[in-house]
Amino acid sequence: MRRAALVAVVALVALVALGACARGPRAIDYGQESCDYCRMVITDPRYGAELVTTTGKVHRFDSIECLASYYTQASAAGTVRSVWVSDYAHPGTLIPAGSATFVRASGPASPMGKGFAAFSPGTDSATIGRVAGSVPALRWGDVLALVQREAAVTAIGSPREPEAAHAVDSPPSQVVDVAPGGAVRTIARALELARPGARIVVHPGVYREPTIVVHKSVEIVGEGFPVIDGEGQRQIMTVVAPDVTVRGLHFRNVGSSYVEDRAAIKVVETTGCVIEGNRIDDGFFGIYLARVSRCRVVGNTLHAAMGSESESGNGIHLWTADSVTIADNVIAGHRDGIYFEFVHDSDVHDNVSEGNLRYGLHFMYSDGCRYERNTFRRNGAGVAVMYTKHVEMLANRFEENWGSAAYGLLLKEISDVRVERNRFYHNTTGLFADGTTRLAAAGNAFVDNGWALRVDANAQDGRVSGNDFIGNTFDVATNGGRSATVFDGNYFDAYEGYDLDHDGTGDVPHRPVRLFSVIVDRNEPALILLRSFFAGLLDATERLVPALTPETLVDAHPAMRRRGAA
């Protein structure tokens, strides 16, 4: 009994302590927390606000007007304990709303555009005047009355539960126009007015506003590519609602960050998004999709100023996604042009990814994906496919990826991959297969590469057939004496055999691994002797004594004519 009583006393003291702690405000994590009314990210400490309920729960807001709208409903339910607003003169410092002095002027660009700012008691009139000019001072009750009156005039909507997002009672075909000199001047305000299914039309101009959080299923369309400017300080748009379309906007100046993955457009935990026909300049991360499904990213142009890898994000970045289409985009100047991690059953086609710092395409742990008719050109390290199974790479172009560690296409620890009808042109290494299982490479053209194809000895059950090898320094290279990869029916311009029965197939098997390439693989400085008499002598020796090169890398049926691959 004594022990039970002691436990009860401790629990009672803890409850009292918790209740006491919850009576006041708590610090707002700016840039991370969202407004409990409009769902926008809270970014400006001049306007932050809080409401503490009778149960101790703290609701945070990005503006005084959002707080006032929420307060009206919560107060009617009798659940308000205290209300706090940020002191405009001391951003981030929360003061009781009941004792604050409020002004409303055109000067302060508050997040929701109504211009309310608060000052602590005793703030000198000169400080307030610099913000509000000659407008009269208001009390908290005046602010509540103004917000309620304007809500009725503009028909924002009928009373709703405190946790609900903004809504309107207009029909689903509603169109909300946004223009610099119009009645609605920000996209955030348009989202406040729009109902699900509405179309928001953004007219030409430059828009600078806090991070736009799209929390309703709407279509946002730009006319004449209006500019949405992040001013180098913030993420520009976050989409959290399903079935959102963003089309025809020009995003710019997200700004680099070492602590967060900022993006021009970030789509999080939703489905059915369409990101189409936008321009993104200096986006850090351009288009970022996380935990999404059934989305389309089509026809966008992304360009970033090339800096260091640590200062750059990826152009189109997907993490934990499925059934996504990435098509007809142009990406340049990013760290990786297209990046996939834990992405499944998705399609990437007809994109151009060039001039990126690291990879034109980089994907890991992404099974069941198909990549078709893309161009990956002049990227720092080419394209890397890692730790993946069931991949199809068809009719792509891997071009001019040069560097000591550059590849047209690197396959690392993958299984069941089809590489067909691709063109590998002018790369340090066209295709490098390391740890692959059941690689099928057919109908590809390897043209003017340093090493056309490198197949490590750890590749299992591969088949290389019907490809063209033309103008390469080395057609095939390996790092072991044996290989489980079968070569059959390929055309090699270095083949010196004959076809006496004129069936189009050489009568003498072809060994595509040059002895000199084996020496270079083990001692790279020997490459300086490539055009020397010594290299020619080694080639002649290999033709006389073919056992010097891996006996399993032999094409028993070399084609006498080009196969017309890729």
C-alpha positions as CSV (number, residue, x, y, z in Angstrom):
1,M,0.0,0.0,0.0
2,R,2.8,2.4,0.9
3,R,4.5,1.7,-2.4
4,A,1.3,2.3,-4.4
5,A,0.7,5.5,-2.6
6,L,4.2,6.7,-3.4
7,V,3.7,5.9,-7.1
8,A,0.4,7.8,-7.1
9,V,2.1,10.9,-5.5
10,V,4.9,10.8,-8.1
11,A,2.5,10.5,-11.0
12,L,0.4,13.5,-9.6
13,V,3.6,15.6,-9.2
14,A,4.6,14.7,-12.8
15,L,1.2,15.7,-14.2
16,V,1.2,19.0,-12.3
17,A,4.7,19.7,-13.7
18,L,3.7,18.8,-17.2
19,G,0.7,21.1,-17.0
20,A,2.8,23.9,-15.7
21,C,5.3,23.5,-18.5
22,A,2.6,23.5,-21.2
23,R,1.0,26.8,-20.1
24,G,3.5,29.0,-22.1
25,P,4.8,29.0,-25.6
26,R,7.6,26.8,-27.0
27,A,10.3,27.8,-29.5
28,I,9.3,27.4,-33.1
29,D,11.6,25.5,-35.4
30,Y,11.6,27.9,-38.3
31,G,12.0,26.2,-41.7
32,Q,11.0,22.8,-40.4
33,E,7.5,23.1,-38.8
34,S,4.3,23.8,-40.6
35,C,1.5,26.2,-39.8
36,D,-1.4,24.4,-38.2
37,Y,-3.9,26.4,-40.2
38,C,-2.6,26.9,-43.8
39,R,0.0,24.1,-43.7
40,M,2.8,26.3,-45.1
41,V,6.3,25.9,-43.7
42,I,6.9,28.5,-41.0
43,T,10.0,30.5,-42.2
44,D,9.8,34.1,-41.0
45,P,10.4,34.6,-37.3
46,R,8.9,38.1,-37.5
47,Y,5.4,36.7,-37.9
48,G,5.4,33.3,-36.0
49,A,2.6,32.7,-33.5
50,E,1.3,30.1,-31.1
51,L,-1.9,29.0,-29.4
52,V,-1.8,26.8,-26.3
53,T,-4.9,24.7,-25.6
54,T,-6.4,23.9,-22.2
55,T,-4.9,20.4,-22.6
56,G,-1.4,21.8,-23.1
57,K,-1.1,21.2,-26.8
58,V,0.8,23.9,-28.7
59,H,-0.4,24.9,-32.2
60,R,2.1,27.0,-34.3
61,F,1.3,29.4,-37.1
62,D,3.2,31.3,-39.8
63,S,1.2,34.5,-39.5
64,I,-1.0,36.5,-37.2
65,E,-3.9,36.1,-39.6
66,C,-3.7,32.3,-39.5
67,L,-3.6,32.4,-35.7
68,A,-6.7,34.7,-35.7
69,S,-8.6,32.4,-38.0
70,Y,-7.8,29.3,-35.9
71,Y,-8.5,31.2,-32.6
72,T,-12.0,32.0,-33.7
73,Q,-13.0,28.4,-33.9
74,A,-10.9,27.1,-31.0
75,S,-12.3,29.9,-28.7
76,A,-15.8,29.0,-29.6
77,A,-15.1,25.4,-28.4
78,G,-13.6,26.7,-25.2
79,T,-10.2,25.1,-25.8
80,V,-7.8,28.2,-25.7
81,R,-5.5,28.7,-22.7
82,S,-3.1,31.3,-24.1
83,V,-2.2,33.0,-27.4
84,W,1.3,34.3,-28.4
85,V,2.7,36.3,-31.2
86,S,6.2,37.2,-32.4
87,D,7.6,40.6,-31.6
88,Y,8.3,42.1,-35.0
89,A,11.1,44.3,-33.5
90,H,12.7,41.2,-31.9
91,P,12.0,38.3,-34.4
92,G,11.4,35.0,-32.7
93,T,10.5,36.4,-29.3
94,L,7.0,35.4,-28.4
95,I,4.8,37.8,-26.4
96,P,1.2,37.4,-25.1
97,A,-1.3,38.5,-27.8
98,G,-3.5,40.2,-25.3
99,S,-0.8,42.7,-24.3
100,A,0.7,43.3,-27.8
101,T,0.3,46.3,-30.0
102,F,-0.7,45.3,-33.6
103,V,-0.4,47.3,-36.8
104,R,-1.5,46.6,-40.3
105,A,0.2,48.2,-43.2
106,S,1.4,47.5,-46.8
107,G,5.0,47.4,-45.7
108,P,5.3,44.1,-43.8
109,A,5.0,41.3,-46.4
110,S,3.4,38.8,-43.9
111,P,3.3,35.2,-45.2
112,M,-0.4,35.3,-45.9
113,G,-0.3,38.8,-47.3
114,K,-2.6,40.6,-44.8
115,G,0.2,42.7,-43.3
116,F,-0.3,42.2,-39.6
117,A,2.7,42.8,-37.3
118,A,2.9,42.8,-33.5
119,F,5.0,44.7,-31.1
120,S,5.6,44.2,-27.4
121,P,4.3,46.8,-24.9
122,G,6.5,49.9,-24.6
123,T,7.9,49.7,-28.1
124,D,8.7,53.3,-29.1
125,S,6.5,54.9,-31.8
126,A,9.4,55.5,-34.1
127,T,10.1,51.8,-34.4
128,I,6.5,51.0,-35.1
129,G,6.3,54.0,-37.5
130,R,9.1,52.6,-39.6
131,V,7.0,49.5,-40.2
132,A,3.5,50.9,-40.4
133,G,3.8,54.6,-41.1
134,S,0.8,56.4,-39.8
135,V,-1.7,53.5,-39.6
136,P,-3.5,53.3,-36.2
137,A,-2.5,50.8,-33.6
138,L,-4.8,47.8,-33.0
139,R,-5.5,45.4,-30.1
140,W,-5.9,41.7,-30.3
141,G,-9.7,42.0,-30.4
142,D,-9.4,44.4,-33.4
143,V,-7.3,41.9,-35.3
144,L,-9.9,39.2,-34.7
145,A,-12.7,41.4,-35.9
146,L,-10.9,42.4,-39.0
147,V,-10.0,38.8,-39.9
148,Q,-13.6,37.7,-39.4
149,R,-15.0,40.5,-41.4
150,E,-12.7,39.9,-44.4
151,A,-13.4,36.2,-44.3
152,A,-17.1,36.9,-44.7
153,V,-16.6,39.5,-47.4
154,T,-14.3,37.3,-49.5
155,A,-16.3,34.1,-48.8
156,I,-13.3,32.1,-47.9
157,G,-15.5,29.4,-46.5
158,S,-17.9,28.3,-43.8
159,P,-16.8,27.6,-40.2
160,R,-14.7,24.4,-40.0
161,E,-12.9,22.3,-37.5
162,P,-9.6,23.9,-36.2
163,E,-7.4,21.2,-37.8
164,A,-8.8,21.6,-41.3
165,A,-6.9,23.4,-44.1
166,H,-8.3,26.4,-45.8
167,A,-11.3,25.7,-48.2
168,V,-13.8,27.6,-50.2
169,D,-17.4,27.0,-51.3
170,S,-16.8,27.8,-54.9
171,P,-17.5,25.1,-57.6
172,P,-14.8,22.6,-58.6
173,S,-14.2,24.4,-61.9
174,Q,-13.0,27.5,-59.9
175,V,-10.1,29.4,-61.4
176,V,-8.0,31.6,-59.1
177,D,-5.7,34.2,-60.9
178,V,-2.5,35.3,-59.4
179,A,-0.8,38.5,-60.7
180,P,1.6,41.0,-59.3
181,G,-1.0,43.8,-59.5
182,G,-4.1,41.7,-59.1
183,A,-6.5,41.0,-56.3
184,V,-4.5,37.8,-55.4
185,R,-0.7,38.5,-55.5
186,T,0.8,35.3,-54.1
187,I,0.5,31.7,-54.8
188,A,0.1,31.0,-51.1
189,R,-2.9,33.3,-51.0
190,A,-4.4,31.6,-54.1
191,L,-4.0,28.2,-52.3
192,E,-5.9,29.7,-49.3
193,L,-8.8,30.7,-51.6
194,A,-8.9,27.7,-53.8
195,R,-10.8,24.5,-53.2
196,P,-9.6,21.0,-54.1
197,G,-9.8,20.6,-57.9
198,A,-9.4,24.3,-58.6
199,R,-7.0,25.8,-61.2
200,I,-4.5,28.4,-60.1
201,V,-3.3,30.5,-63.0
202,V,-0.1,32.4,-62.3
203,H,0.4,35.4,-64.7
204,P,3.8,36.8,-65.8
205,G,5.9,38.5,-63.1
206,V,8.5,37.7,-60.4
207,Y,7.1,36.2,-57.2
208,R,9.1,36.1,-54.0
209,E,7.3,34.5,-51.1
210,P,8.0,32.0,-48.3
211,T,8.1,28.3,-49.2
212,I,4.8,27.5,-50.9
213,V,3.1,24.4,-49.4
214,V,0.6,22.9,-51.7
215,H,-1.8,21.1,-49.4
216,K,-4.8,20.8,-51.7
217,S,-5.3,18.8,-54.9
218,V,-5.0,21.7,-57.4
219,E,-3.5,22.5,-60.7
220,I,-1.0,25.4,-60.7
221,V,-0.3,26.7,-64.2
222,G,2.0,29.5,-65.3
223,E,1.3,31.8,-68.3
224,G,4.5,33.0,-70.0
225,F,6.7,31.3,-67.4
226,P,6.3,33.5,-64.3
227,V,9.4,33.5,-62.1
228,I,9.2,32.0,-58.6
229,D,12.4,33.2,-56.9
230,G,13.8,31.5,-53.8
231,E,16.3,34.4,-53.4
232,G,19.0,31.8,-52.6
233,Q,17.6,31.2,-49.1
234,R,14.9,28.5,-49.2
235,Q,13.0,25.7,-50.8
236,I,10.5,27.1,-53.2
237,M,7.6,24.7,-53.3
238,T,6.5,21.7,-51.2
239,V,3.7,19.4,-52.5
240,V,2.0,17.3,-49.8
241,A,-1.4,16.8,-51.4
242,P,-2.4,14.1,-53.9
243,D,-3.1,14.7,-57.6
244,V,-1.3,18.1,-57.8
245,T,-0.2,19.4,-61.2
246,V,2.6,22.1,-61.5
247,R,3.1,23.3,-65.0
248,G,4.7,26.2,-66.9
249,L,6.5,27.9,-64.0
250,H,10.1,29.2,-63.9
251,F,11.8,28.4,-60.5
252,R,15.1,29.9,-59.7
253,N,17.7,30.5,-56.9
254,V,16.9,27.9,-54.3
255,G,20.4,28.3,-52.7
256,S,22.8,25.6,-51.5
257,S,22.5,24.0,-48.0
258,Y,24.8,21.7,-46.1
259,V,22.1,20.6,-43.7
260,E,18.9,20.1,-45.8
261,D,17.9,18.8,-49.2
262,R,16.3,22.0,-50.5
263,A,14.6,21.8,-53.8
264,A,12.8,24.0,-56.3
265,I,9.9,21.5,-56.2
266,K,9.7,18.8,-53.4
267,V,6.9,16.2,-53.5
268,V,6.5,14.3,-50.2
269,E,4.4,11.3,-49.2
270,T,1.7,11.6,-51.9
271,T,0.4,10.1,-55.2
272,G,-0.6,11.2,-58.6
273,C,1.6,14.3,-59.0
274,V,2.4,15.8,-62.4
275,I,5.4,18.1,-62.7
276,E,5.4,19.2,-66.3
277,G,7.0,21.8,-68.6
278,N,8.7,23.9,-65.9
279,R,12.1,25.6,-66.0
280,I,14.4,25.4,-63.0
281,D,17.6,27.4,-62.8
282,D,20.0,27.0,-59.9
283,G,17.6,24.7,-58.0
284,F,20.2,22.9,-55.8
285,F,18.0,19.9,-55.9
286,G,15.7,20.5,-58.9
287,I,12.7,18.1,-58.6
288,Y,12.8,16.0,-55.4
289,L,10.3,13.1,-54.9
290,A,10.2,11.2,-51.7
291,R,7.8,8.4,-50.7
292,V,5.6,8.9,-53.7
293,S,3.8,6.8,-56.3
294,R,2.2,7.2,-59.7
295,C,3.8,10.5,-60.4
296,R,4.9,12.0,-63.8
297,V,7.9,14.3,-64.3
298,V,7.8,15.3,-67.9
299,G,9.2,18.0,-70.2
300,N,11.1,20.1,-67.6
301,T,14.4,21.9,-68.2
302,L,16.8,22.0,-65.3
303,H,20.1,23.9,-65.2
304,A,22.5,24.6,-62.4
305,A,25.7,26.5,-62.3
306,M,28.5,23.9,-61.9
307,G,30.2,24.2,-58.5
308,S,31.7,21.5,-56.3
309,E,29.8,18.3,-55.6
310,S,29.2,19.3,-52.0
311,E,27.6,22.5,-53.1
312,S,25.3,20.8,-55.7
313,G,22.2,18.7,-55.5
314,N,20.7,16.3,-58.0
315,G,18.5,17.4,-60.9
316,I,15.7,14.9,-60.6
317,H,15.9,13.0,-57.3
318,L,13.7,10.0,-56.3
319,W,13.9,8.2,-53.0
320,T,11.5,5.4,-52.1
321,A,9.1,5.6,-55.0
322,D,7.2,3.4,-57.4
323,S,5.4,3.6,-60.7
324,V,7.0,7.0,-61.6
325,T,7.6,8.2,-65.2
326,I,10.5,10.5,-65.9
327,A,10.4,11.6,-69.6
328,D,11.5,14.3,-72.0
329,N,13.5,16.3,-69.5
330,V,16.8,18.2,-70.1
331,I,19.1,18.3,-67.1
332,A,22.6,19.9,-66.9
333,G,25.0,21.2,-64.3
334,H,23.9,19.2,-61.3
335,R,25.7,16.7,-59.1
336,D,23.7,13.7,-60.6
337,G,21.3,14.4,-63.4
338,I,18.8,11.7,-62.4
339,Y,19.1,9.9,-59.1
340,F,17.1,6.8,-58.0
341,E,17.3,5.1,-54.7
342,F,14.7,2.5,-53.6
343,V,12.6,3.1,-56.7
344,H,10.6,0.3,-58.2
345,D,8.7,-0.3,-61.5
346,S,9.4,3.1,-63.0
347,D,10.1,4.3,-66.5
348,V,12.8,6.8,-67.6
349,H,12.7,7.7,-71.3
350,D,13.7,10.4,-73.8
351,N,15.6,12.5,-71.3
352,V,18.9,14.4,-72.0
353,S,21.3,14.5,-69.0
354,E,24.6,16.1,-69.9
355,G,27.4,18.1,-68.3
356,N,26.6,17.0,-64.7
357,L,29.4,16.9,-62.1
358,R,29.2,13.2,-61.3
359,Y,26.7,10.9,-63.0
360,G,24.2,11.5,-65.7
361,L,22.1,8.8,-64.2
362,H,22.8,7.1,-60.8
363,F,20.5,4.5,-59.4
364,M,20.8,2.0,-56.6
365,Y,18.4,-0.6,-55.1
366,S,15.9,0.2,-57.8
367,D,14.4,-3.0,-59.2
368,G,12.1,-3.5,-62.2
369,C,12.9,-0.2,-63.9
370,R,13.2,0.6,-67.6
371,Y,15.5,3.2,-69.2
372,E,14.9,3.9,-72.9
373,R,16.0,6.4,-75.5
374,N,17.9,8.7,-73.1
375,T,21.0,10.6,-73.9
376,F,23.8,10.7,-71.2
377,R,26.6,13.0,-72.5
378,R,29.7,14.5,-71.1
379,N,29.0,13.7,-67.5
380,G,31.8,13.5,-64.9
381,A,31.6,9.7,-64.4
382,G,28.9,8.7,-66.9
383,V,26.1,6.4,-65.6
384,A,26.1,4.0,-62.7
385,V,23.7,1.2,-62.0
386,M,24.3,-0.5,-58.6
387,Y,22.8,-3.2,-56.4
388,T,19.7,-3.7,-58.5
389,K,17.9,-6.5,-60.4
390,H,15.5,-6.8,-63.3
391,V,16.6,-3.7,-65.2
392,E,16.2,-2.9,-68.9
393,M,18.4,-0.3,-70.6
394,L,17.3,0.1,-74.3
395,A,18.2,2.4,-77.1
396,N,20.1,4.9,-75.0
397,R,23.1,7.0,-76.0
398,F,26.2,7.0,-73.7
399,E,28.5,9.6,-75.2
400,E,31.7,11.5,-74.4
401,N,32.1,10.5,-70.8
402,W,35.8,11.0,-70.3
403,G,37.9,10.7,-67.2
404,S,40.2,8.3,-65.3
405,A,37.1,6.9,-63.5
406,A,34.5,7.6,-66.2
407,Y,32.2,5.1,-67.9
408,G,29.5,5.3,-70.4
409,L,27.7,2.7,-68.2
410,L,28.9,1.0,-65.0
411,L,27.0,-2.1,-63.9
412,K,27.9,-3.0,-60.3
413,E,26.5,-6.0,-58.4
414,I,23.3,-6.3,-60.5
415,S,21.4,-9.2,-61.9
416,D,19.0,-9.9,-64.8
417,V,19.8,-6.8,-66.8
418,R,19.1,-6.3,-70.5
419,V,21.4,-3.8,-72.3
420,E,20.2,-3.6,-75.9
421,R,20.4,-1.3,-78.9
422,N,22.4,1.3,-77.0
423,R,25.2,3.4,-78.6
424,F,28.4,3.8,-76.6
425,Y,30.4,6.5,-78.3
426,H,33.7,8.2,-77.4
427,N,33.8,7.1,-73.7
428,T,36.9,6.2,-71.6
429,T,35.1,2.9,-71.1
430,G,31.9,2.1,-72.9
431,L,30.4,-0.6,-70.7
432,F,32.0,-1.9,-67.5
433,A,30.4,-5.1,-65.9
434,D,31.5,-5.7,-62.4
435,G,29.8,-8.4,-60.4
436,T,26.9,-8.8,-62.8
437,T,24.7,-11.9,-63.1
438,R,22.8,-12.8,-66.3
439,L,23.8,-9.8,-68.3
440,A,22.3,-9.8,-71.8
441,A,24.1,-7.2,-74.0
442,A,22.8,-7.4,-77.6
443,G,22.5,-5.1,-80.6
444,N,24.7,-2.3,-79.1
445,A,27.2,-0.2,-81.0
446,F,30.6,0.4,-79.4
447,V,32.3,3.2,-81.4
448,D,35.5,5.1,-80.8
449,N,35.8,4.3,-77.1
450,G,39.1,3.7,-75.1
451,W,37.9,0.4,-73.8
452,A,34.6,-0.6,-75.4
453,L,33.7,-3.4,-73.0
454,R,35.3,-4.4,-69.7
455,V,34.0,-7.6,-68.2
456,D,35.4,-8.6,-64.8
457,A,36.0,-12.2,-64.1
458,N,33.3,-12.1,-61.4
459,A,30.6,-11.6,-64.0
460,Q,28.4,-14.7,-64.2
461,D,26.2,-16.2,-66.9
462,G,26.5,-13.2,-69.2
463,R,25.9,-13.1,-73.0
464,V,27.3,-10.5,-75.4
465,S,25.9,-11.0,-78.9
466,G,25.1,-9.2,-82.1
467,N,27.1,-6.0,-81.2
468,D,29.3,-3.8,-83.3
469,F,32.8,-2.9,-82.1
470,I,34.2,-0.1,-84.3
471,G,37.2,2.1,-83.9
472,N,37.9,1.3,-80.2
473,T,41.4,1.3,-78.8
474,F,40.6,-1.9,-77.0
475,D,37.4,-3.9,-77.8
476,V,37.3,-6.1,-74.8
477,A,39.2,-6.2,-71.5
478,T,39.1,-8.4,-68.4
479,N,41.0,-8.8,-65.1
480,G,41.1,-12.6,-65.0
481,G,42.2,-15.6,-67.0
482,R,38.7,-17.1,-67.3
483,S,35.2,-15.7,-67.8
484,A,31.7,-17.0,-67.6
485,T,30.5,-14.5,-70.2
486,V,29.7,-15.9,-73.7
487,F,30.6,-13.9,-76.9
488,D,28.7,-14.8,-80.0
489,G,28.0,-13.2,-83.4
490,N,29.5,-9.8,-82.8
491,Y,31.2,-7.7,-85.5
492,F,34.8,-6.5,-84.7
493,D,36.5,-4.2,-87.2
494,A,39.8,-5.6,-85.9
495,Y,38.9,-9.1,-87.0
496,E,41.3,-10.5,-89.7
497,G,39.6,-13.8,-90.4
498,Y,37.9,-15.0,-93.6
499,D,34.5,-16.4,-94.7
500,L,35.1,-19.1,-97.3
501,D,31.5,-20.3,-97.4
502,H,30.1,-16.7,-97.6
503,D,27.5,-17.2,-94.9
504,G,28.4,-13.9,-93.2
505,T,30.2,-15.6,-90.3
506,G,33.9,-15.8,-89.9
507,D,35.4,-19.2,-90.3
508,V,38.0,-18.5,-87.6
509,P,37.1,-17.6,-84.0
510,H,38.0,-14.1,-82.9
511,R,39.8,-13.3,-79.6
512,P,38.8,-9.8,-78.8
513,V,41.2,-9.3,-75.8
514,R,44.5,-8.0,-76.9
515,L,47.6,-9.1,-75.1
516,F,48.7,-5.5,-74.8
517,S,45.4,-4.6,-73.1
518,V,46.1,-7.2,-70.4
519,I,49.5,-5.5,-69.8
520,V,48.0,-2.0,-69.7
521,D,45.3,-3.3,-67.2
522,R,48.1,-4.4,-64.9
523,N,50.4,-1.4,-65.5
524,E,48.6,1.7,-66.8
525,P,51.8,3.7,-67.7
526,A,52.4,1.1,-70.5
527,L,49.6,2.8,-72.4
528,I,52.2,5.2,-73.7
529,L,53.5,2.4,-75.9
530,L,50.1,2.0,-77.6
531,R,51.2,3.1,-81.1
532,S,54.7,1.6,-80.8
533,F,56.4,-1.3,-82.6
534,F,56.4,-3.2,-79.3
535,A,52.5,-3.2,-79.2
536,G,52.3,-4.4,-82.8
537,L,54.7,-7.2,-82.0
538,L,52.6,-8.3,-79.1
539,D,49.5,-8.4,-81.3
540,A,51.3,-10.5,-83.9
541,T,52.5,-12.8,-81.1
542,E,49.0,-13.2,-79.8
543,R,47.7,-14.2,-83.2
544,L,50.4,-16.9,-83.4
545,V,50.1,-18.0,-79.8
546,P,46.4,-17.2,-78.8
547,A,46.7,-19.0,-75.4
548,L,48.3,-15.9,-74.0
549,T,44.9,-14.2,-73.5
550,P,41.8,-15.6,-71.7
551,E,40.7,-18.6,-73.6
552,T,37.0,-18.2,-72.6
553,L,36.7,-14.8,-74.1
554,V,36.4,-15.9,-77.7
555,D,33.7,-15.2,-80.2
556,A,33.3,-18.5,-82.1
557,H,31.0,-16.9,-84.8
558,P,32.2,-13.4,-85.5
559,A,30.1,-11.4,-88.0
560,M,31.9,-10.4,-91.2
561,R,29.7,-7.3,-91.6
562,R,28.3,-4.7,-89.3
563,R,25.2,-5.8,-87.6
564,G,23.7,-2.3,-87.8
565,A,23.5,-2.2,-84.0
566,A,22.1,0.9,-82.3
